[in-house]
Amino acid sequence: MSTTAQDTWWRGAVVYEVYLRSFADSDGDGVGDLGGLRHRLSYLAELGVDALWITPWYPSPMADGGYDVADYCDIDPRFGTLADADALLAEAHANGLRVITDLVANHTSDQHPWFRAALAAGPGSPERARYFFRDGREGGSAPPNDWISAFGGPAWTRVREPDGSPGQWYLHLFAPEQPDLDWDHPGVREDFDAILRFWFDRGIDGIRVDAAPAMAKVEGLPDAGHGPGAMFESRTWVGNPHWDVDGVHEIFRRWRRIGDSYEGGRLFVTEAVVNGPERLSRYVRPDEMHTSFNFDYLASPWDARSLRTVIDASLAALEPVGAPATWVLSSHDETRHVTRFGRAESAAATMGFDAGVSGADLELGLRRARAAALLTLALPGSAYVYQGEELGLPEVEDLPDDVLQDPTWERSGRTARGRDGCRVPLPWEGDRPPFGFTVAGVDPWLPQPPRWAALTVAAQSADPTSTLSLYRAALHLRRRVPGLRGEDFAWRAMADDVIAFDRGRSFRCVVNLSGEPLDLRGTGRVLLSSQPGGGLLAPDTAVWLDPGAA
């Protein structure tokens, strides 16, 4: 892969999210690993994606699926070794695939040496200054403020001091096993500079920044005004003291300078669930991050007006800063959109808090998901594909209670089932679990439903009408059609419940969200359709056309 002074491959890239534990297992322990990913790299190259985003592979107690990091410069033994990571990078690059890894910088594991030293050192120590240790209210018995955790409950946990007495409280915007770092501490910033260089020197092409808006807090840690039972609804917050604080941008400018010091530059993409496109655009100013996930698009219901509004607002907010939009339908944190689009209420909730909601029509959901794939891959900018969405996998909503591992389950008092249902290991081949994910006779870390036999990669590869075949065709067309390689975009006037736009003179996308068939005969040559239908576009389907070949 060639590079230029400042490579811009990412502006129109399709990135495939690999949730490593659930992708492919090579050593027969029921957990996905780097060997399994290396074995399946040819599948991803043939699929037609441009890059991989790999979820955290660092040593971790797995209190939050690896997002609780105990060592930022090594590989968890369950996943492999640094040598395996180096081999993966070389093989991915040989297959034309770039590699992005997750960096969890807002918090560490409570097993990280920094935090263990902070617990041992006691109040007022330099070790505790790396984190947010504070005395409690009401004589120490109540949390220092009203901040809440994304997984439910308060964002503070009280510690036992080295002498055994009840002591200070520490901040964790996520699970108690994930203490927040204080990014005003110069040692924290310097250590993460070195961490970035460690991975960039090994050949990583980019970094996905987890929980980016959490990395700065208002001085003094004032109350946020959260009432009893408040939810972590950061897309609605304005002026929150622990989320999307302006000081976070200084950190990202510092990181961008490090990335830009490498030949061709290195990509930074943020996870920033904030209040609207204008706030999101601040993360992708020219001297900060390159792209940021578009959660407003992900959260939109299956409704033409809502989708048009999100698309317009996203493009308008990003245009002044010169950043491309980044479109995403699902991730390891969200209910799979096949299930979501089959519900009467199809908007996404926060962090899997809608998991377990009943009443999904999966036939309808799959039809809409296929149409949404063509819509997403036709929009200007980059796109992310979450593993398994190319197979049309639904959420697994009937996992037994005793296998649930997401901290949301316990932190919510077992009222929210969390995100495990979208993390079930992939089905590769065969007619029964484990479907080639691991060796026969071994149980995957989360159980796969037997009904997935018809959804395996092997079964769908042999079916030209399958969802996998649709994704392959769309991704390869995206590379070949001239209009999809640029940033031209123009709406076409059609009915209110129809989305239609052109990308140059030779490409048009039409999505029918109405309840009636749409007659498109004579409007162009069909390049790809989400469902067979001749000249009629059925409800909840989409088509790619060449209008110049009518």
RABEL-V328989 format. One line per field, one symbol per residue. ss: DSSP state (~ for helix, > for strand, _ for the rest). phi: phi as a letter, one per 20 degrees, with the letter a starting at -180 (. if undefined). psi: psi as a letter, one per 30 degrees, with the letter a starting at -180 (. if undefined). Layout:
ss=???
phi=???
psi=???
This chain:
ss=_____>__~~~~_>>>>>_~~~___________~~~~~~_~~~~~~~___>>>>____>___________>__________~~~~~~~~~~~~~___>>>>>>___>_____~~~~~~~~~______~~~>_>>__>~~~_>_____>_____>_>>>>>_____>>>>>>________>>____~~~~~~~~~~~~~~~~~___>>>>__~~~~__________________~~~___________~~~~~~~~~~~~~___>__>>>>_____~~~~~~~~~______>>__~~~~~____~~~~~~~~~~~~~~~~______>>>________~~~~_____________________~~~~~~~~~~~~~~~~~___>>>>>__~~~_________~~~___~~~~~________~~~___________________________~~~~~~_~~~~~_____~~~~~~~~~~~~~~_~~~~____>>______>>>>>_____>>>>>_____>>_____>>>>>______>>___>>>>>>~~~_
phi=.ecdgbfcgffcfdddedegfdeadddmdncfbffffgfdfffffffoedbdddfgdfgbfmfclnecedbecbdfgfeqcfffffffffffffemdecddecedfbdffefgffffffffngmegffffcdebfeelmoedgfbefdefeonfeccedefgenefcfdcebfdegfcffeefeefffffffgffgfgfffeofeaceeflgfeeccfgnlfgenfegmfeeeffdfcmffcblegfffffffffffffffegmmceccdececenfffffffcfgddfebbgefffgefffbffffffffffffffegfemdffcebdbafdcggfgfffeefdefeeelmfefnfeneeffffffffffffffffeffodbddegnffemfefeedffgfdfcfgggffemldcfndffedfgfeeandbgelmfcfgndeffcfefgffgedfgffffedfeffffffgfffffgfefgfeedcfbbfdfbggecdbbdcmedbbdccedeecfdedfneqefeacfbfamedefgmccbdcdffdf
psi=kllaejkgefeglkkkkjjefgdkkfggggklleeeeefgeeeeefeglflkjklkglkkfhfhhfgjkfjfhlkkfffbleeeeeeeeeeeefggklkklkjjfelalffkeeeeeeefelkgleefffaiklkllhgffllfagllkfgkalgkkklklfgflkblklkjfblfgikkljgfkeeeeeefeeeeeeeeffgkflkkjkheffgklkkfhlkfgklkgkliifffkkhkfgkhkffffeeeeeeeeeeffkkflkkkkkjjjlileeeefffhlfgblelkkifeeefklikeeeeeeeeeeeeeefeffgklljkkelafflkkfeeefglejglkakhgfgkfklgkjfeeeeeeeeeeeeeefflkallkkkkffffhklkjfgkkeffkfkfeeefghhfkfagefggkkkjellglkghgealkfkklfkkkkffgefgleeefffjfgleeeeeeeeeeeefekefffagkkkkkjalegkkklkiafgkkkkkjglglkkjgkgflkkekkfkkgbfkjlkhllkkljffh.
